[in-house]
Amino acid sequence: MGIAFFVVTSGTGGTRFLLAHVAPLLFVCSHVVARSRLRSTTLALAGLEITSVHVPVLVLVMMGGDMAFILWPRLMTYGGF
């Protein structure tokens, strides 16, 4: 309801307001995975067994790719602003 009100009253849209909810959502998701039966769940993908231990590694790899291929060119294009 707050997002719907913000979108109407702001001229920029609700993306920034919605992004403020991503960090708490990810925290709750990681807490649920770490404290439940999902922690011991394995996923077989292309002959590899993936567990919840591999998720932080995947996140770090994705962040590294974003910094190398998205953030760095944007900083160089706009001069850091």
N, C-alpha and C positions, 0 to 999 in steps of 0.2 A: 504494500500500500504506500509505503514511503517512496519507493522508486517510482511508482506511477505518478505521485504528486510532484516529485522532483522533475520528471521529464516534461510535464506540462508547464511548470513555472520557469524552468531554465530554457535558455535558447540553444543550449549546446547538446542536449540529449542526455540520456541516462547512463551512458557507458562508464563514465568515471565514477558515478555513484555506485554502479553495479560492481565495478572492480574492487571497491572497498570491502566487499563481502567475500572475495576469493580467498584471502589469507585465513580467515576464520574457518571457512569451509574446508580448506586443505588440512588445517590443524585437526578438525573433528574427524575427517576421513582417516588421517594417519593414526589418530588415537584409537579409532574403532578397529583398524586393521592390526595395530600392535597389541591390543588387549583382548582380542576375540579369537575364535577358532580360525579365522582367516589367516592368522599368522603362520599356521602350519600347513596351509593349503599350497599345493604346487601346481604349476601349469606347464604341461609339456608342449613346447613350441619348437618345431623343426628339429626334434631330437634333443633339445636342451630342456632341463628342468628349471623353471623360473619360480622363485619363492619371493616372499615379501622382503627379504634381505636385498634383493636386486633392485628394488624400486628406487632407493636413494641414488644408486649408481646411475640408473636411467635418467633420473631428474638432473643430476650433475652433467651428464653427457648432453642432454637437451639444452641446458643453460649455457654450456660451453659453445654449442653450435649456434645458439641465438646470439651470443656475444660476438662470435667470429663473423657470422654472415648477415646479421641484422643490425645489431647495435653499432658495430664499428663503421660500416658504411654510412649509417645515418649520422653519426658523429662527424665523419669526414665531410658529408654533404652540407650539413647545416653549421659547420664550424663549432660544434659543441653546444649550440643553443637550441 
